[in-house]
Amino acid sequence: MAKSIEFQLFAPYNKGVALIGCFSNWQEIPMEKCEDGYFRTNVELADGSYKYKFKVQSNSWFFETEQWVEVTDPYATNIDEMGGKDNGIVRVKDGEIITDTYVWRHDDKYLSPDHELVIYEMHVGDFSGGEDDPFARGKYKHVVEKLDYLSELGINAIELMPIKEYPGSYSWGYNPRHFFATESSYGSTADLKNMIDECHARGIRVIMDGIFNHSEASSPLTQIDHDYWYHHSPRDPENNWGPEFNYEHYDENLDTYPARKFIGDTVRFWIEEYHIDGIRYDAARQIANYDFMHWIVQETQKTAGVKPFYNIAEHIPETTSITNQDGPMDGCWHDSFRHTITVHICGDVFDLENLKDVIDCKRQGFMGTTNVVNYLTNHDHDHLMVELANRNIFDEEAVKRAKLGAAILMTAVGVPLIWMGEEFGEYKPKQPSSSKIDWNLLGNDLNRSLFDYYKGLINLRKNNHALYTENIDFIHENPETKVLAYSRWNDEGSRVVVVANLSDKFLAGYEITNFPSGGTWHEWTGDYDIEAGENSIMTDLGSYEAKVFVWQK
């Protein structure tokens, strides 16, 4: 039985709007303009799926005055992108508009709080799928097939590179065209929900990379009334990736901030519909509006309710102002950590003060653990193996240095993030067109040893809560031997001491002075117990090696 379904489009300063769709044989259905700025009409529809669009008299400056243009619904949750016309798809069931019929199964599972997270950043298309074909692109279902691998590694959060609908069948997603629709080349909306549900079943949180600085040039709002939602022209032409949302613009007549309203609706939708557990805010420095950021973070918190939700800014270079007491975000990407650790592992420099600054973010002015997300690399940078290869460091020596980086990453103050493939020595340079990770590397003993090292460090982190705290003491530093040691501890008596040799010299019988406690310690990397004296411990240190001592209470 057909029921009345309402279609609406917010276009407060446009002269005319009509609805077209398969249900009218693509003939125009007039829409009535209401005082709240919406055009509305009702259509009798039986249960099913229907393609549709709007025809709008555009106010955008790049069209002729009041030119009629076809526009996809900015709020469409399904897009026929592969059909070539970007038609919206509305689904009707029992007389109501739905996204799909998926039933969630694992909402009751425990999810770790922010300070306990180990995040794994991935691109759905490059992570898995058709592993014998380097050109095959992964889908949500292929990620599900790899979740047991991620559980074995031990991570408890994934950060998905952008999954909003973008033009074409392959992109890194930083050109979002449709903000309520998921990328159709990865699978259906139900496929995405199943992937998130399966993550939750394994205690893995799902963080979405949100693009709220800009949209793709042909995004629907640009076609309706460009300057109502966007800045007229780029504010920073050298860092412009598309029309930039204007979060300062206030419509006095309707008492609304149009861009804020749209992005707020977007964020609430993704939390409510897809049960995401956090957002990374791309290009926060370009957004440059803390008032908006405060507001949108509050909206996420209200929508998420009691479940943990992590708001992370990408602000390059990082700034303490975005995360500290009056800052809007929970955390930010810690790019100085990546740069400093990389150049030290590669042997380019040795600067104790810089090392200490990034290992203990409080020295840079950050307040604590969740304020920074540390990483050795991410999608914006080459893998560590590429950095090492660029300096003619390969094979055993490269893996050894990668392990040193992993030890520092997993024991520094902050939330660690792993870029997909880094845990087993992925070697491909940063190149969006050929970034699919090579799972065959796990068949090599060297690469498997690096995976096992990461796995063990993550397990150590989960089972020694000293590494969740902000507590850190630099107990030993020797600029001549290039050795740095630091102690992590908590009030319950857990202690971890990391000793890093950042030189190419083997140091036999090296004495680490100012050791925090005598007694028995377990050296994690070699899996043996060692007795510490009253104030020091003696050990051999290989070149570019870290030793991790865990106090045996």
C-alpha positions in Angstrom: 0.0 0.0 0.0 1.4 3.4 -1.0 1.8 6.0 1.7 2.6 9.7 1.6 6.4 10.4 1.8 7.7 13.9 2.3 10.6 15.3 0.3 12.3 18.5 1.4 15.2 20.7 0.5 16.6 23.6 2.5 17.2 26.4 0.1 16.0 29.5 1.8 17.0 32.1 -0.8 16.4 30.1 -4.0 13.4 31.1 -6.1 12.2 27.7 -7.1 12.6 24.0 -6.5 11.0 20.9 -8.1 11.3 17.2 -7.4 12.0 14.7 -10.2 12.3 10.9 -9.8 11.6 7.5 -11.3 8.2 7.7 -9.5 7.2 10.6 -11.7 8.9 9.3 -14.9 11.4 12.1 -14.2 8.7 14.7 -14.7 8.8 17.8 -12.4 6.7 17.8 -9.2 6.3 21.3 -7.9 7.5 22.0 -4.3 6.1 24.6 -2.0 8.4 27.1 -0.2 7.8 27.3 3.5 8.7 30.1 6.0 11.5 28.0 7.6 13.5 28.0 4.3 12.5 24.5 3.2 10.8 23.5 -0.1 8.5 20.6 0.5 6.2 18.2 -1.3 4.6 14.8 -0.7 4.5 11.7 -3.0 2.5 8.5 -2.6 5.1 5.7 -2.5 4.8 2.0 -1.8 7.6 0.2 -0.1 10.7 0.0 -2.3 13.7 2.0 -3.5 13.4 5.1 -5.7 15.9 7.3 -7.5 15.3 11.0 -7.3 16.8 14.5 -7.6 15.8 18.1 -7.2 15.7 20.8 -9.9 16.8 24.1 -8.4 16.9 27.7 -9.6 20.5 28.1 -8.4 22.0 31.1 -6.6 25.5 30.0 -7.2 27.7 32.6 -8.9 29.1 30.3 -11.5 25.7 29.6 -13.0 23.6 32.1 -15.0 21.2 34.0 -12.8 18.5 31.7 -11.4 19.5 29.0 -13.9 17.7 25.7 -13.3 20.1 22.9 -12.4 19.7 19.3 -11.3 21.0 18.7 -7.8 21.3 15.6 -5.6 19.7 15.8 -2.2 22.4 16.9 0.2 20.9 14.6 2.8 20.6 11.5 0.6 21.9 8.5 2.5 22.3 6.3 -0.6 23.6 7.5 -4.0 23.5 5.8 -7.4 27.1 7.0 -8.0 28.0 4.1 -10.2 25.1 4.9 -12.5 26.8 8.1 -13.5 24.1 10.6 -12.6 24.5 10.8 -8.8 20.8 10.2 -8.3 19.8 10.0 -4.7 18.1 6.8 -3.6 15.2 6.8 -1.1 14.2 3.6 0.6 10.7 3.2 1.9 9.6 0.5 4.4 6.3 0.4 6.2 5.6 3.9 5.0 8.8 5.3 6.5 12.1 6.4 4.9 14.9 4.2 6.0 18.7 3.8 5.3 18.5 0.0 5.4 17.1 -2.8 7.5 20.3 -3.7 9.4 19.8 -4.9 13.0 22.7 -4.2 15.4 23.9 -7.2 17.5 26.8 -6.0 19.6 25.9 -2.7 21.1 26.4 -4.2 24.6 30.1 -5.0 24.1 32.7 -3.2 26.3 34.8 -0.6 24.4 38.0 0.8 25.9 38.2 4.4 27.0 40.3 6.9 25.1 43.5 6.7 27.2 43.7 2.9 26.6 43.4 3.0 22.8 45.9 1.7 20.3 44.6 3.0 17.0 45.0 1.4 13.5 44.6 3.7 10.6 43.4 2.1 7.4 42.0 2.8 3.9 39.2 0.4 3.1 40.2 0.0 -0.5 43.9 -0.6 0.1 43.7 -2.7 3.3 42.4 -5.9 1.8 40.5 -7.7 -0.9 41.8 -9.6 -4.0 45.2 -10.0 -2.4 46.6 -11.8 -5.5 45.6 -8.9 -7.6 47.4 -5.6 -6.8 44.7 -3.6 -8.6 41.7 -5.1 -6.8 40.1 -2.8 -4.2 38.9 -3.9 -0.9 35.4 -3.6 0.5 33.8 -3.5 3.9 33.3 -7.2 3.8 37.0 -7.7 3.2 37.9 -5.7 6.3 35.6 -8.0 8.3 37.6 -10.9 7.0 40.8 -9.3 8.5 39.3 -8.4 11.9 40.7 -11.5 13.5 44.2 -10.5 12.3 43.7 -7.1 13.9 42.5 -8.7 17.1 45.6 -10.9 17.1 47.7 -7.7 16.7 45.9 -6.4 19.7 44.6 -3.0 18.5 41.3 -1.7 20.0 40.4 1.0 17.6 40.5 1.5 13.8 40.5 4.9 12.2 38.9 4.7 8.8 40.2 7.1 6.1 37.2 9.0 4.7 34.3 6.8 3.7 31.7 9.4 2.5 30.7 9.1 -1.1 33.3 10.6 -3.4 33.3 10.8 -7.3 34.7 7.8 -9.1 35.6 4.3 -7.8 38.9 5.1 -6.1 40.1 7.9 -3.9 41.6 8.5 -0.5 38.3 10.2 0.3 39.4 13.7 1.0 37.1 15.0 -1.7 33.7 14.1 -0.2 30.7 14.9 -2.4 27.9 13.4 -0.5 28.1 13.8 3.3 25.3 11.4 4.4 26.2 8.6 2.0 28.9 6.0 2.4 31.2 5.2 -0.5 29.3 2.8 -2.7 32.3 1.1 -4.2 33.1 -0.3 -0.7 29.7 -1.9 -0.3 26.2 -1.1 1.0 25.2 0.8 4.1 24.3 -2.5 5.7 27.8 -3.8 4.8 29.4 -0.8 6.6 27.1 -1.4 9.7 28.0 -5.0 9.8 31.7 -4.1 9.6 31.4 -1.7 12.6 29.2 -4.2 14.5 31.9 -6.9 14.0 34.5 -4.5 15.2 32.5 -3.8 18.3 32.0 -7.6 18.9 35.8 -7.7 19.2 36.1 -4.7 21.4 37.4 -2.5 18.6 36.2 1.1 18.4 35.6 2.7 15.0 36.8 6.3 14.4 35.8 8.1 11.3 38.0 10.5 9.4 35.6 13.5 9.0 36.2 16.1 6.3 34.6 19.2 7.6 36.9 21.9 6.2 35.8 21.5 2.6 33.8 19.5 0.1 34.3 18.3 -3.5 33.7 21.0 -6.0 30.4 19.5 -7.3 28.9 18.7 -3.9 25.2 19.6 -3.9 25.4 22.6 -1.6 27.8 24.3 -4.0 25.2 23.9 -6.8 22.3 25.3 -4.7 23.7 28.5 -3.3 27.5 28.4 -3.0 28.1 31.4 -0.9 25.3 30.6 1.6 27.3 27.6 2.9 30.9 28.3 1.7 33.5 31.0 1.5 33.4 32.7 -1.8 37.0 32.0 -2.5 39.9 30.1 -0.8 41.3 31.8 2.3 44.6 30.0 1.8 45.1 29.2 -1.9 48.2 27.1 -1.2 46.2 24.8 1.1 42.9 24.5 -0.7 41.3 21.2 -1.5 37.8 22.3 -2.5 35.1 24.8 -1.5 35.6 25.7 2.2 32.7 25.7 4.6 32.0 29.2 6.1 31.3 28.5 9.8 31.2 32.3 10.5 28.2 33.0 8.3 25.0 33.6 10.3 21.6 33.9 8.8 19.8 36.5 10.9 16.4 35.9 9.2 16.4 32.2 10.1 18.6 32.4 13.2 21.0 29.8 12.0 24.6 29.2 11.0 24.0 27.3 7.7 27.3 25.5 7.5 27.3 24.5 11.2 23.7 23.2 10.8 24.6 21.0 7.9 27.8 19.6 9.5 26.0 19.2 12.8 23.3 17.2 11.1 26.0 15.1 9.4 27.8 14.3 12.6 24.7 13.4 14.5 23.6 11.1 11.6 26.9 9.2 11.5 26.8 8.6 15.3 23.2 7.6 15.4 23.0 5.6 12.2 26.4 4.0 12.1 27.4 3.9 15.8 30.9 5.4 15.3 33.1 6.0 18.3 35.1 9.0 17.4 36.0 11.5 14.7 39.3 12.8 13.3 38.9 16.4 12.1 40.9 16.7 9.0 42.6 20.1 8.3 41.6 21.7 11.6 44.2 24.4 11.1 42.4 25.4 7.9 39.0 25.3 9.6 40.5 27.9 12.0 37.3 28.3 14.1 37.5 27.2 17.7 33.9 28.3 18.3 32.6 25.9 15.7 34.9 23.1 17.0 33.7 23.6 20.6 30.1 23.4 19.3 30.5 20.3 17.1 32.4 18.4 19.9 29.5 19.2 22.3 27.1 17.8 19.6 29.1 14.6 19.4 29.1 14.2 23.1 25.4 14.8 23.4 24.6 12.4 20.6 27.0 9.6 21.8 25.7 9.8 25.3 27.5 7.6 27.8 29.6 5.6 25.4 33.3 6.7 24.9 33.8 9.1 21.9 37.2 10.5 20.9 37.4 13.8 19.0 40.9 14.2 17.4 42.1 17.2 15.4 44.6 17.1 12.6 46.3 20.4 13.2 49.7 20.5 11.4 51.9 21.7 13.0 50.2 20.6 16.3 49.2 23.2 18.9 48.4 22.8 22.5 45.6 25.3 22.3 43.3 22.9 20.5 43.4 20.2 23.2 44.2 21.9 26.5 41.8 23.1 29.1 40.0 25.7 27.0 40.6 23.9 23.7 37.8 22.2 21.8 39.3 18.8 21.0 40.1 15.7 23.1 43.4 15.2 21.2 45.4 16.0 18.2 47.8 14.3 15.8 51.4 14.7 17.2 53.4 15.2 14.0 56.5 16.4 15.8 56.7 12.9 17.4 56.8 11.3 13.9 59.5 13.7 12.6 61.7 13.6 15.7 61.6 9.8 16.1 62.1 9.2 12.4 65.3 11.3 12.0 66.7 9.7 15.2 66.0 6.1 14.1 67.5 6.9 10.7 70.6 8.3 12.4 70.3 11.8 10.9 70.6 13.7 14.2 70.8 13.2 18.0 69.1 15.8 20.1 68.2 14.7 23.6 65.9 17.7 24.4 63.9 17.1 21.2 63.5 13.4 22.0 62.4 14.1 25.5 59.9 16.8 24.2 58.1 14.3 22.0 58.2 11.3 24.3 56.8 13.4 27.1 54.2 15.7 25.4 53.8 17.6 28.7 57.2 19.2 28.0 55.5 20.8 24.9 52.6 22.1 27.0 50.1 19.3 26.5 48.2 18.3 29.6 48.1 14.5 29.3 47.8 11.2 27.5 44.7 11.7 25.4 45.9 15.1 24.2 48.2 13.6 21.6 48.0 10.8 19.1 51.6 9.6 18.4 52.6 7.8 15.2 55.8 6.8 13.3 53.9 7.4 10.1 50.4 7.9 8.7 48.7 8.1 5.3 50.3 11.5 4.7 53.9 10.2 5.0 56.0 7.3 3.8 56.3 4.2 5.8 59.4 4.0 8.1 60.8 1.3 5.8 60.8 3.8 3.0 62.5 6.4 5.1 65.2 3.9 6.0 65.6 2.6 2.4 66.1 6.2 1.3 69.2 6.2 3.5 70.4 2.7 2.2 69.3 0.9 5.3 67.6 -2.4 4.5 66.7 -5.9 5.7 67.8 -6.9 9.2 69.1 -3.4 10.0 65.9 -1.8 8.9 63.7 -4.1 10.9 65.9 -3.6 14.0 65.4 0.1 13.8 61.7 -0.3 13.1 61.5 -2.2 16.4 63.2 0.6 18.2 60.6 3.0 16.8 57.8 0.7 17.9 59.2 0.4 21.4 59.3 4.2 21.8 55.8 4.6 20.1 54.2 2.1 22.5 55.8 3.5 25.7 55.7 7.3 25.1 53.1 9.5 26.8 50.1 9.6 24.4 47.8 7.4 22.4 49.7 5.3 19.8 48.5 5.0 16.1 49.8 2.5 13.6 49.3 3.2 9.8 48.3 0.0 8.1 51.2 -2.3 7.2 53.7 -0.5 9.4 53.4 -3.4 11.9 55.0 -5.8 9.4 57.3 -3.6 7.5 55.3 -2.4 4.5 57.7 -0.8 2.1 55.6 1.0 -0.5 56.1 4.8 -0.8 53.2 7.1 -0.3 51.3 7.0 -3.5 47.5 6.9 -3.5 47.3 5.0 -6.8 49.4 2.1 -5.5 49.1 1.9 -1.8 47.5 -1.5 -1.4 49.5 -3.2 1.4 51.4 -6.4 0.6 50.1 -9.2 2.9 52.7 -11.6 1.4 55.3 -9.8 3.5 54.0 -11.7 6.6 55.4 -14.9 5.1 58.9 -13.6 5.6 60.6 -14.3 8.9 61.9 -10.8 9.3 58.6 -9.1 8.7 56.8 -11.6 10.9 59.3 -10.8 13.7 58.3 -7.2 13.4 54.6 -8.1 13.6 55.3 -10.2 16.7 57.2 -7.3 18.2 54.3 -4.9 17.8 51.9 -7.6 19.0 53.9 -8.1 22.2 54.3 -4.3 22.8 50.6 -3.8 22.5 50.0 -6.7 24.9 52.5 -5.1 27.3 50.7 -1.8 27.1 47.3 -3.4 27.8 48.6 -5.3 30.8 50.8 -2.6 32.4 48.7 0.4 33.1 51.7 2.6 33.9 51.7 3.2 30.1 48.2 4.7 30.3 49.3 7.5 32.6 51.0 10.9 32.1 53.8 9.8 34.5 57.3 9.7 33.1 60.8 10.4 34.5 63.9 10.6 32.3 66.3 8.7 34.5 69.4 8.4 32.4 70.7 10.4 29.4 74.1 10.2 27.8 74.8 12.4 24.8 78.1 10.7 24.1 76.8 7.1 23.9 73.4 8.4 22.6 71.5 6.4 25.3 68.2 7.7 26.7 66.3 5.9 29.5 62.9 6.8 30.9 60.6 5.3 33.6 56.8 5.1 33.3 54.8 4.4 36.5 51.4 4.6 38.2 50.2 5.0 41.8 49.4 1.2 42.0 53.0 0.3 41.7 53.4 -0.6 38.1 56.7 0.4 36.5 58.2 0.2 33.0 61.7 1.4 32.1 62.7 1.9 28.5 66.4 2.1 27.6 67.0 3.2 24.0 70.4 3.1 22.3 70.2 5.5 19.4 73.7 4.9 18.1 75.3 2.5 15.7 77.6 1.2 18.5 77.2 -2.0 20.5 77.5 -1.1 24.2 78.7 -4.1 26.3 78.0 -4.1 30.0 76.4 -0.7 29.9 75.3 0.8 33.2 72.0 2.6 33.4 72.2 4.8 36.5 69.3 6.3 38.5 67.3 3.1 38.0 64.0 3.6 39.9 64.1 0.5 42.1 66.3 -2.5 43.0 65.0 -6.1 42.8 63.8 -8.3 40.0 62.9 -6.8 36.6 61.7 -8.7 33.5 63.3 -7.6 30.2 60.5 -7.8 27.8 62.3 -7.9 24.4 64.6 -10.8 25.4 62.1 -12.4 27.8 64.5 -12.8 30.8 64.7 -11.6 34.4 67.5 -9.4 35.7 68.4 -8.1 39.1 68.8 -4.3 39.5 71.1 -2.9 42.1 70.2 -0.2 44.5 70.6 2.5 42.0 71.6 1.0 38.6 71.3 -1.9 36.3 73.9 -3.4 33.9 73.0 -4.7 30.4 74.3 -5.1 26.9 72.7 -2.7 24.4 72.8 -3.5 20.7 73.0 -0.6 18.2 69.6 1.0 17.6 68.0 -1.2 20.2 65.5 -0.6 22.9 65.2 -2.7 26.1 62.0 -2.7 28.1 62.2 -3.6 31.7 59.0 -4.4 33.6 59.2 -4.4 37.4 58.2 -7.7 39.1 56.3 -6.7 42.2 
